[in-house]
Amino acid sequence: MPFDIAGDAVRCVWPAAAALGEGTTWSEQRQAVWWVDILGGQLMLYSPGSGSRRSWAIGGHVSAVAEYAEGPSLLLTLRHGFARFDPELPGAQPQLLHAPAGEPAGNRFNDGKCDAAGRFWGGTMDFDCEAASGALYRYGADGHCSRVDAGYVVVNGPTWSQDQRRMYVADTPLNRIHVFDVDMASGQPSRKRPWLSLPAGDGLPDGMTTDAQGRLWIAHWGGGCVSCHDADSGAELGRIRLPAQHITNCSFGGPGLQTLFISSARTGLDEAQLQAQPLAGALFAVDLAGLASGLLPHRFGGPHDHA
């Protein structure tokens, strides 16, 4: 019987009213979850142990976060490229590291995260979510950037299978999640093929994460939920229902990595919808102890880990 979680089991931990909350990622060293408001230009950090909330005005779009393997710095994706940022340095501003050539002016970066070799995978999108002008990039700590796939409207994800041999990437407006085979030594993806489309009326696939049991958890833009799926067949195993329509990303954190942190958005909702969804744009948390636990996110420039 598939699980179905809703109501009081879903906690709002930060009613941030984010225009476009995204980029959830757990920080083991800080015992806190990073997330962003892309359109609001805010980098945010929530510490569940103390309940503290910190935010940084980035001064432009910021869409994804990864911690460096060494030191306190963060790798961020800004509107047009990759940047380094030290959140603990007073007055610090993001330092642009690389802006891929050939990106249309109407594009921006969107979702992204690191693989087990410490390479950051980030995707771009058409700002208007219409043209298939987005691409998927692989960026290494050596500064080398490769454009590994193209033709996306909005790139979301990626996430990887438990053995790191498959990578899942969503093209949200087209309601498609693709799966690739990946050679972890070279980072080269191959054999792109369809993996999953969501049923009609169930929203569109947005951010994703993989749990310690190898299952995929998918945020539903417009669907008001996060669903859990078998990584091979794509079969739905259960879902979490949220009090917001636009669910954007999810990641495991907290003690034992047994809490799922879930971001949401206000953009695209009319006044009536916003009144009906006062927690749209909030960060939510759901305790999944006994049901699921997560995997630590990989850090930028970190070592290979084929476990």
MARBATOR-323135 format. One record per residue: z negated, y, x of N, C-alpha, C in turn; residue in three letters. Coordinates in steps of 0.1 Angstrom, whole numbers, plus 5000, padded with zeros to 4 digits. Atoms other than C-alpha are relative to their C-alpha. Layout:
BEGIN
ZYXZYXZYXALA
...
//
This chain:
BEGIN
500049885009500050005000500050125009MET
500049884992501050335016498850094997PRO
501149915002498250585021500550134995PHE
499749875006498150915003498850095001ASP
501149924997495851185015500250144994ILE
499849875005495251514997498650064996ALA
501349945005492551744983499150045011GLY
501149954991489251795001500249945014ASP
499850064987490451565029500850105009ALA
499249904993492751855040499150135001VAL
500849884998490752145056500950115006ARG
499449884994492052495063499150045011CYS
500849964989490752575097500350145005VAL
499749874996492552905102501050064990TRP
499149945010493953105072500850125006PRO
499349904991496253295096501150084993ALA
498849945007498953385070501250025009ALA
498949994991501453315097501450004993ALA
498649995006505053415088500749865003ALA
499450124996506253105107499249935010LEU
500950084991503452885121500849895005GLY
499350114993504752625146499249975013GLU
500450024986504252475180498649945003GLY
501450054998500952285175500049905012THR
500250104989499852105207498550015005THR
501450014996496451985218499850035015TRP
500349984986494852105250498749925004SER
501150084996492651845266499050085008GLU
500949924991491252085292499250104993GLN
500749895008490352355266499449944988ARG
500550055012489452115238500350094988GLN
499549915010491552325215501449984997ALA
498650025004494852335197500850135001VAL
499149885000497652585206500949994988TRP
499049995010499952705179500550145001TRP
499349874999502253005174500450054986VAL
499349945012503553245147501350055006ASP
498749974993507253255158500450154996ILE
499549875004508253555137498950115002LEU
501149904997504853735142499750025014GLY
500249984985505053695180498649975005GLY
501450034996501553545182499849865006GLN
500450124994500253275205498549994995LEU
501350025005497053125190499349885005MET
500850114995494252895201498849984991LEU
501250035009491752725178499249895006TYR
500950094994488752545192499149934989SER
500850065011487352295166498549985003PRO
501450024997484052235184499250124997GLY
500849875003482952605181500650074988SER
499449925011485352725154500750135005GLY
499549874995486553005177501550004999SER
498649985001489953155172500450125009ARG
499549894991491853355199501550014998ARG
498649975002495253515197500550105011SER
499449914990497653685221501450054994TRP
498849945005500453925210501049995012ALA
499150034989503453805230501150115001ILE
499049894999505754095222501449964997GLY
498750065003508653895208499849864994GLY
500150145006509453555194499449905010HIS
500550114992507453265208499949884991VAL
499850125010508152915194499449875005SER
500550134995506752635216499150035012ALA
501049994989503852585241499949875007VAL
500450124992503252335269499150055011ALA
500849964988500452355295500649955012GLU
499650054987501252325331499149895005TYR
500850114996500052015348498950045009ALA
501049944991498152225374499850144996GLU
500449865003496252545366500050034986GLY
500249965014495752745335501350054993PRO
498849945006499352865329500649924989SER
499250065011501552785299501450025002LEU
498549995001505252725296500250044985LEU
499749965013506452915265501650004998LEU
498649975003509852925248500050134992THR
499949875006510653285239501450004992LEU
498850005008513653395218501249945008ARG
498750044993516253345246499749925013HIS
500250084988514553135273498649955002GLY
501350054996511652975291499250105008PHE
500849904994508753175303498649945004ALA
501350044996505453135322499050104996ARG
501049915005502253285308498649955004PHE
501450034997498653295320499150074990ASP
500849945011496453345289498750065005PRO
501349954995493353415310500150125008GLU
499949884992494753695330500150134992LEU
500049885009493954035314501350085001PRO
498749925000497054225304501249925004GLY
498850084995499353935314501150014989ALA
498850015008502853925300500849885004GLN
499250124997505153625298501150045011PRO
499049984990507353605329501249904998GLN
498950085003510853485321500449925012LEU
499650094989511853185342501549975000LEU
498650035002515253095328500550024986HIS
499349985013517653195300501349935001ALA
498750075000520452945294501250084998PRO
498849935002523853085298500849954988ALA
499250045011526253075269499449994986GLY
500650005013523753095241500550124992GLU
499649895008525053305212498950104998PRO
501049905001523253635207499249984987ALA
500750025013522353525171499149885000GLY
500950124999520453215184498650045005ASN
501449994994516753175193499549865003ARG
500750134998514652895207499149974989PHE
500950055011512652685183499049905006ASN
501050104996510652365188500249945013ASP
499850074987510052175220498749955005GLY
501250054994507651975241500449925013LYS
499750074987507351775274500149854998CYS
499950155000508351415281499049955010ASP
501050064991506251175302500350045015ALA
499849954986507951305334499750145002ALA
500349864998506851655328501150104998GLY
498949925003510251785318499950064985ARG
500149945014510352035288501349994993PHE
498850015008512851965261499850104988TRP
500049905010513552265239501350024993GLY
498749985007516152345213500150144994GLY
499749875006517852655199500649984986THR
499650005014518952745165500750134996MET
499449885006521052995145498950074993ASP
501149935007518653265134500150004985PHE
499750015014520253255100500049864994ASP
500050145004520052875098501349964993CYS
498750045006523752845090501049945009GLU
499050044991525952805120499449885009ALA
500450114991525852485141500250045015ALA
499949944987525352695172498949965010SER
501150044992522152535185500249895009GLY
499950104990521652315215498749955004ALA
501350064994519052085231500150015015LEU
500149984986517952165266498949925006TYR
501050064992516051985293499750095012ARG
500349904989514152215317498949945009TYR
500950064991512352085348499250105008GLY
500949914992509552235369500750055013ALA
499249964989512152255397501050124997ASP
499149895005513952525376501349964995GLY
498750055004516852305368500149984984HIS
499950015014518052335332501349944996CYS
498850075004520552105315500250014985SER
499750005014522252145281500549864997ARG
499750145002522151785269500649964987VAL
499450035013523351805233500350134993ASP
499649885007524952065210500449974986ALA
499550025013526152125175498950004989GLY
501150005010522752175158499950134993TYR
500349885007521852425131498650055004VAL
501449974996518152415138499449875007VAL
500650114993516652185165498550004997VAL
501550025001513152045157499749875006ASN
500450114991511151795177500150055014GLY
499950155002511551615198498749935001PRO
501150094997509151325199500649875006THR
499550124994509450995217499349884995TRP
500650125004508750635210498949975010SER
501250024992505550485224500449965014GLN
499650044986507450325254500950105007ASP
499249894994509350655260501449975002GLN
498650044998512650485258500950054989ARG
499249945010513750655226499550144997ARG
500449865004513751025216500650034987MET
499749975013513851155181500250164999TYR
499849855002515351505173500650034986VAL
499649975014515751665139501050125000ALA
499249885003518451905127499650034985ASP
500749985013516452045098500850044988THR
499349975012518852215075501049894995PRO
499150115003521151915076499349874996LEU
500850125005518251675067500449885009ASN
499750124992518951455097499049995012ARG
500750034987516751295124500949915008ILE
499250084991518751155153499149935009HIS
500850074989517450895178501049985011VAL
499350034987518650865214499349905008PHE
500750074989518050615241499950105011ASP
500349914989516550785271499749935013VAL
500350054987516650695308498950095006ASP
501149924996513250815319500150055014MET
499949964986514150825356500950135001ALA
499149894999517051065351499850104989SER
500249915012516051215317501350014992GLY
498749995007519551145304500049924987GLN
500050075013519851065267501449944998PRO
498850075004522550835253499949944986SER
499950075012523650655222499450084988ARG
500549925011522850935197500549934987LYS
499650065013522750785162499050054989ARG
500949965010521250865128498849914999PRO
501250085002517650755122499550014986TRP
500649985013516350915090500450134994LEU
499849885009517151155062498949994989SER
501050005010514451255037500649994986LEU
499450015013514951175000500250144994PRO
499749885007516351444978498750054993ALA
501249945006513551684966498849995008GLY
501250034992511251584994499950105013ASP
500049904989511951885017500949955012GLY
499150034988513651875052499149975012LEU
500950044988512351725085499950115009PRO
500349904991510651975107499449945013ASP
500750064988508251915136499549864999GLY
500350145000507251565146499049975011MET
500850054990504651375166499949854999THR
500150145000504051015176498549965002THR
501450044998500650835173499949895010ASP
500350114990499050575195500449864995ALA
499450125006500350305172501550005000GLN
498550004999503950415178500650064987GLY
499449955012504450565143500350155001ARG
499649865000506150895137499450084988LEU
500549925011504551175117500950134999TRP
498949905002507051425102499550114991ILE
500349895009506351775088501250034991ALA
498949985010508351845056500150154997HIS
499749865005509752205053500550004986TRP
499650005014509852275016499449884992GLY
500550125007508151945008498549994999GLY
501549995001504452035012499349885005GLY
500750124995503551725032500349975014CYS
499750064988503451535064500149854997VAL
499950145003504751175062500049925013SER
500150104989504150875085501049894999CYS
498950095001506950645094500049895011HIS
499750114990507750315112501150055009ASP
499149944990509550415144501349925001ALA
498750084999512150135141500850014987ASP
499250005013513050115104500050144993SER
500149885007512050465094499249994987GLY
500750025013510150325064498750094999ALA
501249915002507450565050498849914998GLU
501250075001503950435055498950074993LEU
501049925007502050715039500350155002GLY
499749864998501751085036498750084998ARG
501149905002499351385037500650124992ILE
499549895009499851645009499250135003ARG
500649884996499152005018500250114989LEU
499949905010498452314997500950125004PRO
498949904996501552495011501349925000ALA
498650075002505252425006500749985013GLN
499250014987506652495041499149955011HIS
500750064990505052255065500949995013ILE
499149984989506352305100499849915012THR
500250084988504652095127498649934999ASN
501350075000501751855135499849945013CYS
500350074987499951715165498549954999SER
501350065000496851505171499150075010PHE
500949944991493751645187498649974996GLY
501450025003489951665185499449875007GLY
500750124994487451385195500849874997PRO
499350125001489351065201501450024995GLY
498649965005492651245191500249944986LEU
499950055014491851145155500150104989GLN
499849905010492451475138501550055001THR
498649955000495951585128499950154996LEU
499949865002496451955131501450044995PHE
498749995007499252085108500250154998ILE
499749855002500952435108500950014988SER
499249975012502652605079500650145001SER
499349875000504752915070500050074987ALA
499949925012504953195045501550054998ARG
498649955001508553295053500849914990THR
499250085009511053195026499449984986GLY
500750015013508453214997500150134993LEU
500049875008508753474969498650034996ASP
501349965004505853664955499249914992GLU
500750105009505053414928499649885008ALA
500450114992505053134953498950035010GLN
501149964991502853324977498750014993LEU
501250005008500353384949499549874997GLN
500450145003500353014941499649935012ALA
500350074988500052924977499250095010GLN
500749904992497353154992499849955014PRO
500350054987496952925022501449975008LEU
498850014992500652935032499950085013ALA
500149944987500853015069498749975007GLY
501350044994497452845076500249895010ALA
500150134992496552585102499049914993LEU
500850105007495152275086499649895009PHE
500550124992493151975099499749894991ALA
500350125008492951625086499449895009VAL
500750104992490451365099500749874996ASP
499350135003492351035103499349885007LEU
500850104993489550835120500149874992ALA
499850135006490150465112501449974995GLY
498650015005493750535101501050025011LEU
499049974990495450685131499350085011ALA
500449924989494850835165501350045008SER
498849954994497251035187500149975015GLY
499750014985498551055223499850145006LEU
500149874993497751335247501450055003LEU
498749944997500651575250500250005016PRO
499749994986502451565284500150145004HIS
500049864995502151875306501250025009ARG
498949964993504852065323499949985015PHE
500150034986505551945358499149885004GLY
500950114998503351645353500749875006GLY
499450124994503851295369500649914990PRO
499450105009505851015355498949914995HIS
501050095006503850795332500849914990ASP
499250095008505750495318499149904992HIS
500950085008502650345301500350004985ALA
//
